[in-house]
């Protein structure tokens, strides 16, 4: 019914202008929000060492009231890790790893992807702090809606904990070396 001047006593859908009233329609308000959490997999417990792969689990949760699709994730490869493509991850540019969760991720649902990195020696600061972030996502029509996230700005880099679309995970590597050398001159004998 599309009549607005009726008295409202009619039956919905009967099309009688004198009794129909349709002066308001309900509308769904879009509420867009995704969150990302990065953890070290229980399958990769410490202690960590150079050359032993570490598996990260990156979980994207949909806190929106509609499904999200094609959630793009970016992982910044720190100096203390090497990378070989795995689980859909590619190095899109030097030091930038990318992956896409096709979805849909339903409202209240989540999806995860694993990333495997291998620690390598490094003396640089934050060499073992690994950061991931959502850089964009779409609605069911393929329209980008990441810019509508209510509490995050996808793709803006690490937020230091002020946004829920990025997270980091840290491993600790202890590399202790012991060197022993003789300071006395030979010959040597038992008991010296």
Secondary structure, DSSP 8 states (H G I E B T S, - for coil): ---SSS-S-S-TTS--TTT--------------EEEEEEE-TTS-S---TTSEEEEEEEEEE-SSS-EEEEEEEEE--TTEE----TT-EEEETTEEEEEEEEEE-TT-EEEEEEEEEE----STTTTEEEEEEEEEE-TTS-B-GGG-SS--TTS---TTSSSSEEEEE-------------S-S---TT-
